[in-house]
Amino acid sequence: MSVGDVTENVIDPAHVQISHDGTLGKRENAQPSEMEVIENSSQGIRGRLRGINKPNQPWTQLEFIASNFVNYKYSIPQRGVIGGVAFYSIPLGKGRCRIFVRNYSSFKTWKLKLTPRWLDHMFRNKILEEDMSLVIGQKAQIERLGQSLKEVFLPLKTCDTFVLEYYKWLDKFGSSLPYYQGYSTCKNIDSSDENSSTPMLLDRFSQHTRLCSSCSRANLVTNQVKQSFVVVAIALAALAILTETWIQVVAVSASLGAVGLAVAAEKLKTHFERPYTRQ
């Protein structure tokens, strides 16, 4: 995905309950939102939002700082809690970027403190992959139509306000960017580009694991653990064949347990290598 694709996706809070059903949100919690744009200038966009069904809840603040930083801020006054999530993307070429995400808050739970870095990355990869297929498919359809977003986009005030504002920001201030798709204008967006017909390599290993010290190390250790359990299972099976009575029963049971652990390690290992797919 390009920087523009990432920004458009994260500046759209309404998609969370649908696209990330079961991870970050729930479909039954999807609802119209009250969205207000406070500023749209060359510096970026500032706004706020809250659910229409909960008009008394605090506003969530949204800030887009040109040209590739998005920040959400929330607060829970009755608990004295403030926090948010920030997204920063670095362009690597046409249709490619590197994404940095940081969650922050005025408190840390024991769960956050004890979560290994590689496990946190595994969850974040899943979130990203839930978005990628939708964004890429949507972009491909727009390119096939060969029309501006103004002709094909049907924005809703209760969920697309910030997305539309971002596209219009690109129309006003995007001329200095190397690539962009605005609401009625675009730059260097060519559906005949050879990259548009090339399937995107979507696998965690090449896009993340091999580049991340924590995940590459965890992947290596998991593979070593799997191989160790396989060796143990074979050795215990051999012991069961060569012995009798209660030792044989214990050896068989232990061998089956080692096989189970090897299978579990292999299943964990696949999460470092393969993309998340919807069932």
N, C-alpha and C positions, 0 to 999 in steps of 0.2 A: 504494500500500500504506500501511497505517496504521503507527504506531510499534510497536504490538503485533505486527503481521505481520512487520515487519523484525526485531524482537527474537527472536521465535519462530524465524525462519529462521536467523539467525546463531548462536543458542544451540544449534543442532542440527548438530554437526560431522559426523554420519554421512551427511548428504546430499551432502557435497562430492564424493566419488568418483563418485556417480551423476548428480546434477544438473549437475555441472561437468566431466563426462567430456570430455577433450580440451583443457580450459583449465586448471583448477586441479587436477584429479584424473584418475584412470583407473578405469573400472569393474572391471577385473581386480584392482585394489588394494583394493576394498571388502572390509571385514572387520568382525566384531564388535569392540566396544571395551569395555574395562574402564573404567567410569565411577563416580566416587565423589562424593557430595554432602557437602561439609564444613560448610557453613552455609546456612541458609535463614531469614532474618530480615527485618524491615521495611527493613533497609538494602540487601538484595539477596540474591544467591546466590553462593557460592563452591564450586568443585569442581575435579576433575582427571580426566584421561583418558589412556589409551594403548591401543594395539592389543593385543588378546588374543594374537595370533600373535607379538608381539614384547614379551614380558613384561620384558625387561631394558632396554628403551629408557626414557629419561627421561619423566616425566610432563609433560603439557601442562596448564598451569593455566588455569582458566576463571573469570572474574569478571563477574557481572552486578551493576551498581550501579544501584539504583532511580533513575528508572524507565525509563531509555532508553539506558544505556551498557553495552556488552559488550566485554570485553577478554580476548584469549588471549595467554598468555605461554609461550614455549618456551625450551629451552636445549640446547646441545650441549657438554657439559663437556669432552670430549676435544679440542675445537677452541676452547674458550674463547668460545663464541658464545652470546649471549642475544638474544631478539627477540620479536616478537609482532605482533598486528594488533588495532586498536581500532575499534569502531563506535559512532557517536553519532548519534541521530536526533532531529530537532526536529519536533513535530507542527505541521501547517499547516491542519488541519481534519479532518473525518471522512473516514477512508480516504486521507489524504494526509500526507506528511511529507518532510523533506529529510534526506538521509543524508550523514554525513561519515565517511570511512574513512582510517585512517592506519596504514601498515606501519612498523615501527621495528625496528632491530637495532643491535648493537654494531659492525657493519662495513657498508661500502658497496662493492659491486662496481663495476667500470667501466661495466657495462651499466646499472646503476641511475643512475649519475651522468650518463650520456650520453642517457638516454631523455627525449625531449621531453615536456612536461607533457600536451599534447594526445593524444599516443600512449598515455600511461599512462591517461588518462581514457577513451580508446576501449576499452581492454581492460577497465577497470572497468565501463563501461556494458554490455559484453557479458556480464560475470559477473552483473550485476544483472538483465538481461533473461532470462538463463537461469533465474533464480529466479522472476521475476514471473509468468510464465504458469502455473507450477505452483502458486504460492501463491494467485493469484487464482482459479484453477479449483477448488482445494481449498476455499477459503472459500465460493465460490458453491454448491458441493455441500452443505456444512454448513448454509448458510442455507436451501437447498431442503428439507433433511430436517427443519429446525425442531426439532432436538433438541440437548441439551447435549453437549459433547465427551465427557463421561463415558459417554454412551450409544453414541457412534460411534467413539471413538478406541480403538485396540488397541495400547497402548504396549509396546515391547520393552525389556527391561532393558539389552541390549547396544547400543542405539542411541538410545533415546528418553528416557533418564533425565533429562537436563537440560531437555528440552522439557516433560515432565510436571511437573517441579519448578517451571518457570516458570508453567505454568498454575495450579498449586496456590498459588504465590505471589500470583497475581492474585486468587484466591479469598479469600486471607487479607488482602491489603493493597491491593487494587485499587479499593476503594470511592471513593477520592478522585480517581481518574482519570475523565476525561469519557467515554471509551469503552473497553471491554475485553471480551474473551471468555476467561473462565477455564475451569477444568476442569468445574465444576458450576454456576457462576454467570456472569452477564454484565451489562453495563450499556450501555444505549442501542444495542444491537445489534438492528436491526429489518430483517428480510428484505424488508419491504414498502417500505423506503426507496427513494425515486425514484432515488438514486444507484446502487443495486444493479442496476438494469435499464439503466443508461446505460453503453455501452461505454467502457472506459478509453482515453484518448488515450495511445497508446504509441508515441512517436516521439522519437528522440534530440534532434531540433532544438528542439522546444518544451519538453522536460523538462530538457535540459542545455545544448546548444550555444549557444542564444541567451542563456543566463544566465552562461556561462563565458567570460571574456575570452580565455583561451588557445585554446579550441576555436572560438569565433566568429571569431577572427582567422585561425586555420589554415584554417577553412572558406572565408573570404573569399579568402585567398591562393591556395588550391587552385583556386577557381573562376577567378581571374584567370590562373593558370598554364594552365588548360585552354583558356581563350579565346585566350590568346597562341599556344599550339601550333596551334589551329585556324586562326588567321590565317597563321601560318608555313606550315602545310601547304598552304593555298590559294595562297599566294604562290609556293611552290616548284612546285606543280602548274602554275601559269601560266607559270613560267619554263621548265618542261620542254616545254610546248607551243610556246613561242616560240623555243626553241633546238634544236640538233641535236647529233649525235655524243656525245662523252663527257660533256658538260655536261648533256645531257638525262638520261642514265643516273644521274648523281649527283643531279640535282634530283628525279627520281622516287623514288630510294632515300631521300633526305632527307625528302621529303614523306610517304612511308609511315611513316618513323620518327617524324615529328611527329604523325601521326595516332595512332600507337600510344601516344605519351606523353600525348596528349589523352584517349584512352580510359582510360589508367591514372589520370590526374588525376580524371576523372569517377567512376571506381570508388572512389577514395579519398574523394571528396566525399560519396558516398552514406553512408559510415560516420559522417558527422556529422549525418545527417538521418534515417536509417531504423533501425528496431530490428533487433536480432539475431533471426533465426528459425532453428529447428532444421530440418535437412534430413532 
